[in-house]
Amino acid sequence: MPTKTARDIMTGGAECVRAHGTALDAARKLKELKVGALPICGDNNRLIGVVTDRDLVVKVLGEGLDPAEVEAGTLAQGEAVTIGADDPMDEVFATMTEHKVRRLPVIDGKDLVGMVALADVARSLDDPEAGRLLEALSTD
């Protein structure tokens, strides 16, 4: 049986929030898509980071800032941690562990093709109970 890759378990068609869009735009898109993280894309659809629901609460609301005034791009921290679409599962898990992230944008060349979450990794493991438990804990 071939080794699973990030492409095999990712959620395809990841939508970006624009870097010059607002934190409010990001929050609305998170709600609409029912996800906890969105890639932030700059010029030429290039990935510049990821914004999470926690980022919006802590960095915007917690600081007393107006989400309609804060640019989403300012919420990106350093270079985005990504995984290649054809990278094997052990590399996906190692990257998440090393960078202490629960979600990774999946890149094919320079193109954003999806997102892989820790719950996706857990569901792909041999023990389906681990995947179901993690999925239950990771969703609304």
C-alpha positions in Angstrom: 0.0 0.0 0.0 1.5 3.4 -1.0 2.3 5.9 1.7 -0.3 8.5 2.3 0.6 12.1 1.5 -0.6 15.5 2.6 -2.7 15.6 -0.6 -4.5 12.4 0.4 -5.8 13.8 3.7 -6.0 17.5 3.2 -9.2 19.6 2.8 -8.8 21.0 -0.7 -9.8 24.3 -2.1 -8.5 26.4 0.9 -9.8 30.0 0.7 -7.6 32.9 1.7 -8.4 36.1 3.5 -6.6 38.9 1.7 -3.7 40.5 3.5 -5.3 44.0 3.0 -8.7 42.7 4.1 -9.7 43.3 7.7 -9.8 41.1 10.8 -13.6 41.4 10.5 -13.4 39.9 7.0 -11.3 37.1 8.4 -13.8 36.4 11.2 -16.7 36.4 8.8 -15.0 34.0 6.5 -14.0 31.7 9.4 -17.7 31.6 10.4 -19.0 31.1 6.9 -16.6 28.2 6.2 -16.9 26.8 9.7 -13.2 26.6 10.1 -10.7 27.7 12.8 -7.9 29.0 10.6 -7.5 30.7 7.2 -4.5 31.2 5.0 -3.6 34.9 4.5 -2.7 35.6 0.9 -0.9 38.7 -0.4 -0.2 39.8 -3.9 -0.4 37.2 -6.7 -2.2 34.9 -4.3 1.0 34.2 -2.4 0.6 32.7 1.0 2.0 35.0 3.7 0.6 33.4 6.9 -2.3 31.9 8.7 -4.9 33.6 10.9 -6.8 31.6 13.5 -9.9 32.3 15.5 -7.7 32.6 18.6 -5.5 35.2 16.8 -8.6 37.3 16.3 -9.7 37.1 19.9 -6.3 37.6 21.5 -4.6 40.0 19.1 -7.6 42.1 18.1 -10.4 41.9 20.6 -8.2 41.3 23.6 -6.2 44.4 22.7 -9.3 46.5 22.3 -8.7 47.0 18.6 -11.5 47.5 16.1 -11.6 44.4 13.8 -12.9 46.5 11.0 -9.7 48.6 11.1 -7.0 45.9 11.6 -5.5 44.5 8.4 -5.5 40.7 8.3 -1.9 40.7 7.0 -0.7 42.2 10.3 -1.8 39.1 12.1 0.6 36.8 10.2 3.6 35.8 12.3 6.9 35.4 10.4 7.1 33.0 7.5 4.1 30.7 7.1 4.8 27.0 8.0 3.6 24.9 5.1 3.8 21.3 3.9 4.2 20.1 0.3 1.2 18.3 -1.2 3.2 15.2 -1.9 5.1 15.1 1.4 4.5 11.8 3.4 2.4 11.7 6.5 5.4 11.3 8.8 6.7 14.6 7.5 3.3 16.3 8.0 3.2 15.1 11.6 6.9 16.0 12.2 6.3 19.5 10.9 3.2 20.0 13.1 5.2 18.8 16.1 8.3 20.9 15.4 6.4 24.1 14.9 3.6 23.3 17.4 0.8 24.0 15.0 -2.5 22.2 14.5 -3.1 23.3 10.9 -0.8 23.5 7.9 -1.4 25.1 4.5 -0.7 22.5 1.7 1.4 23.8 -1.2 1.9 22.3 -4.6 4.8 24.3 -6.1 3.9 27.8 -5.1 0.1 27.2 -5.2 -2.0 26.8 -2.1 -4.1 23.7 -2.7 -5.6 22.9 0.7 -5.2 22.7 4.4 -4.4 19.8 6.6 -5.4 19.8 10.3 -4.3 17.7 13.2 -7.7 16.0 13.1 -7.0 15.0 9.4 -3.7 13.4 10.5 -5.4 11.6 13.4 -8.1 10.2 11.1 -5.5 8.8 8.8 -3.8 6.8 11.5 -4.4 3.0 11.7 -6.5 3.3 14.9 -9.7 5.0 13.8 -10.7 5.6 17.4 -7.8 8.1 17.8 -9.1 10.0 14.7 -12.7 10.1 15.9 -11.7 11.4 19.3 -9.4 14.1 18.0 -12.0 15.1 15.4 -14.6 15.4 18.2 -12.3 17.5 20.3 -11.3 19.7 17.3 -14.7 20.7 16.0 -17.5 22.9 17.2 
